[in-house]
Amino acid sequence: MSLLGSIVLSVIIPTGAGAYVKGRWVDAAAEPPFSITCSVQPVGAYKLSVLMQGYRIDSAIEIITDTQLKVSDPKTQTKGAMVSYGGFDWEIIEANPWQNGLINHYEYVAARNKEGA
């Protein structure tokens, strides 16, 4: 997929759910990192206000790519793919697949991960 203004980002995908160990949350192991070609766009204030319940979001981006990525699921406590962009890690929290046969792609919403910030 050729995208106007496309960039290459590093992606890490967790392999399962995290767990509490001695009262502290421990993330699941992750697959080796890989790269995707994508376009990154800002997410507007309105879309931020209607995003999935269960998240406290104050910063989000939209990632448009032809690569299918894992989306987080708060019910099963599984994290979505983590994308490195602008010096921060962003977790994929929403996916909108566009598989119409013309220009197949995915539009993802990623929230900034504030752990360690």
C-alpha positions as a Python dict, from the first residue, in 0.01 Angstrom:
ca = {
    (1, 'M'): (0, 0, 0),
    (2, 'S'): (145, 334, -100),
    (3, 'L'): (39, 613, 134),
    (4, 'L'): (95, 983, 88),
    (5, 'G'): (330, 1096, 364),
    (6, 'S'): (390, 740, 482),
    (7, 'I'): (640, 657, 756),
    (8, 'V'): (782, 337, 902),
    (9, 'L'): (700, 254, 1266),
    (10, 'S'): (814, -24, 1499),
    (11, 'V'): (541, -254, 1637),
    (12, 'I'): (543, -497, 1930),
    (13, 'I'): (253, -741, 1981),
    (14, 'P'): (188, -898, 2325),
    (15, 'T'): (131, -1274, 2308),
    (16, 'G'): (-133, -1302, 2581),
    (17, 'A'): (-295, -1145, 2884),
    (18, 'G'): (-97, -991, 3166),
    (19, 'A'): (-145, -1093, 3528),
    (20, 'Y'): (-102, -970, 3883),
    (21, 'V'): (209, -1112, 4049),
    (22, 'K'): (245, -1038, 4421),
    (23, 'G'): (4, -745, 4383),
    (24, 'R'): (178, -585, 4082),
    (25, 'W'): (67, -597, 3720),
    (26, 'V'): (306, -782, 3487),
    (27, 'D'): (256, -751, 3111),
    (28, 'A'): (250, -1060, 2892),
    (29, 'A'): (551, -1164, 2687),
    (30, 'A'): (576, -1009, 2342),
    (31, 'E'): (660, -1123, 1992),
    (32, 'P'): (977, -982, 1831),
    (33, 'P'): (930, -626, 1700),
    (34, 'F'): (855, -566, 1333),
    (35, 'S'): (800, -260, 1114),
    (36, 'I'): (494, -130, 931),
    (37, 'T'): (450, 142, 670),
    (38, 'C'): (166, 373, 764),
    (39, 'S'): (23, 722, 780),
    (40, 'V'): (-27, 885, 1121),
    (41, 'Q'): (-302, 1142, 1174),
    (42, 'P'): (-434, 1330, 1479),
    (43, 'V'): (-760, 1221, 1642),
    (44, 'G'): (-1011, 1500, 1700),
    (45, 'A'): (-1164, 1594, 2035),
    (46, 'Y'): (-1506, 1453, 1940),
    (47, 'K'): (-1370, 1109, 1854),
    (48, 'L'): (-1170, 1108, 2178),
    (49, 'S'): (-1494, 1167, 2371),
    (50, 'V'): (-1670, 866, 2215),
    (51, 'L'): (-1387, 610, 2227),
    (52, 'M'): (-1419, 274, 2403),
    (53, 'Q'): (-1524, 267, 2767),
    (54, 'G'): (-1265, 146, 3016),
    (55, 'Y'): (-988, 377, 2896),
    (56, 'R'): (-873, 712, 3029),
    (57, 'I'): (-749, 882, 2716),
    (58, 'D'): (-613, 1230, 2674),
    (59, 'S'): (-393, 1174, 2371),
    (60, 'A'): (-460, 957, 2066),
    (61, 'I'): (-352, 915, 1706),
    (62, 'E'): (-501, 745, 1403),
    (63, 'I'): (-280, 497, 1216),
    (64, 'I'): (-371, 402, 860),
    (65, 'T'): (-196, 94, 720),
    (66, 'D'): (-254, -224, 521),
    (67, 'T'): (-114, -436, 807),
    (68, 'Q'): (-360, -607, 1041),
    (69, 'L'): (-271, -540, 1408),
    (70, 'K'): (-395, -675, 1740),
    (71, 'V'): (-648, -456, 1924),
    (72, 'S'): (-663, -437, 2305),
    (73, 'D'): (-955, -597, 2490),
    (74, 'P'): (-1025, -475, 2845),
    (75, 'K'): (-1261, -769, 2912),
    (76, 'T'): (-985, -1027, 2870),
    (77, 'Q'): (-711, -787, 2989),
    (78, 'T'): (-514, -838, 2668),
    (79, 'K'): (-313, -546, 2535),
    (80, 'G'): (-317, -439, 2176),
    (81, 'A'): (-15, -391, 1957),
    (82, 'M'): (226, -123, 2082),
    (83, 'V'): (350, 126, 1823),
    (84, 'S'): (648, 358, 1881),
    (85, 'Y'): (586, 708, 1747),
    (86, 'G'): (712, 1053, 1846),
    (87, 'G'): (911, 924, 2143),
    (88, 'F'): (608, 753, 2301),
    (89, 'D'): (450, 408, 2297),
    (90, 'W'): (93, 397, 2165),
    (91, 'E'): (-149, 107, 2226),
    (92, 'I'): (-396, 8, 1954),
    (93, 'I'): (-743, 37, 2111),
    (94, 'E'): (-980, 47, 1813),
    (95, 'A'): (-981, -90, 1458),
    (96, 'N'): (-1186, 3, 1154),
    (97, 'P'): (-1116, -235, 866),
    (98, 'W'): (-1179, -102, 515),
    (99, 'Q'): (-1171, -413, 296),
    (100, 'N'): (-1378, -291, 0),
    (101, 'G'): (-1160, -427, -281),
    (102, 'L'): (-1045, -82, -396),
    (103, 'I'): (-776, 23, -148),
    (104, 'N'): (-790, -231, 135),
    (105, 'H'): (-656, -88, 461),
    (106, 'Y'): (-712, -59, 836),
    (107, 'E'): (-770, 259, 1034),
    (108, 'Y'): (-657, 217, 1396),
    (109, 'V'): (-691, 446, 1695),
    (110, 'A'): (-395, 428, 1934),
    (111, 'A'): (-384, 581, 2283),
    (112, 'R'): (-60, 704, 2436),
    (113, 'N'): (79, 467, 2697),
    (114, 'K'): (167, 671, 3004),
    (115, 'E'): (345, 391, 3190),
    (116, 'G'): (688, 508, 3289),
    (117, 'A'): (616, 866, 3179),
}
